[in-house]
């Protein structure tokens, strides 16, 4: 939101551009740390109270930001705002997992991610003109108006999606084949049955709308709260989660870098854009992100259905990874292309288009990463998303010094390094495609780990 006006805002607050960039870094660090609070609270007490509290914080800090006069007050409002932003980074994906079947999730994740990436990319072409004509404080003021409306809509339209179901225990039953069949078949034939829940278990009545408006609706886990807090740290070392962290974390961090440096690159020669024109560079990622999300979600679900049929009706979460081919192509052109076009001072279409392609790659990547995690560990979705959102710490480190790095080494070197890291982490998809099923099987057989990660 503030990216296009970095030069103007730094003068208003009497600070350097790099100091202003560091305020964004501190905000991102707060988000990265706050997810470790938001997730356990949601796991224990449900998602609704966390959503409601977070939206109230966001309303308050935007009123604060609109009234701020000094940099210290501005920075404090940003840091406190991180506690309001954090739940919406880690709980929405898990809410999707609560509400939808496997073959529906990628499309919903794509829709959620569309708004996330549109906020990162698309907000700038609106905020640029707000900053230029009304001043940067009105970016917070307009957000405060929206968040005031959202406080009401979330309270009345976002019920609790967590639900405690009775445990259904699997039981292995071995049935002998008929005498007419071969002895080898008799020895190998296995069937699994699911032990039915006792008939005495009654189905609860549907909750009334008025009752669903309760902010607190009980406790949703029997595990001690210290264990709930510890699980994301354990979950981080699951190979699938570590892969997702590296992929999603580095790529989104690199995308944030664009928003930080564009306000400097495009207002300087040879482009000499105004603040409003610099904001308009966000139209490219905004449009391409929409196209990417419209395509990636349904396409990912369609690929999974087709591969399941070819796999004799057996679904594997690795089917989500096929679209990583598209991610690699778009990201390579986006990251390396941006550095080259800025370095060679091409027409503004060059860096603006490659900026959009990098964002489009993230649109495809998100459906792959989040779909894979939801399908691999559906009951540990919140923990998994907290673990991968430690990527905010990575983003903090990068945004803290990126403008100094850009001034020292130039766009070509900076984005060559970012592009190289992007390709390196994308290549980790290959071993996970090959060994992912065996890894999940190995983890599932570790009873001590399962006991720790469940609610018992």
Secondary structure as UniProt FT lines:
FT   HELIX           3..5
FT   HELIX           6..12
FT   TURN            13..14
FT   HELIX           17..45
FT   HELIX           47..67
FT   HELIX           71..99
FT   HELIX           102..121
FT   HELIX           123..134
FT   HELIX           137..157
FT   STRAND          170..173
FT   TURN            179..180
FT   HELIX           183..188
FT   STRAND          191..194
FT   TURN            199..200
FT   HELIX           209..212
FT   HELIX           225..235
FT   TURN            236..237
FT   HELIX           239..265
FT   TURN            266..267
FT   TURN            269..271
FT   HELIX           275..280
FT   HELIX           282..310
FT   TURN            311..313
FT   HELIX           317..323
FT   HELIX           324..343
FT   TURN            344..345
FT   HELIX           348..376
FT   HELIX           378..380
FT   HELIX           381..388
FT   TURN            389..390
FT   HELIX           391..426
FT   HELIX           428..444
FT   HELIX           447..453
//
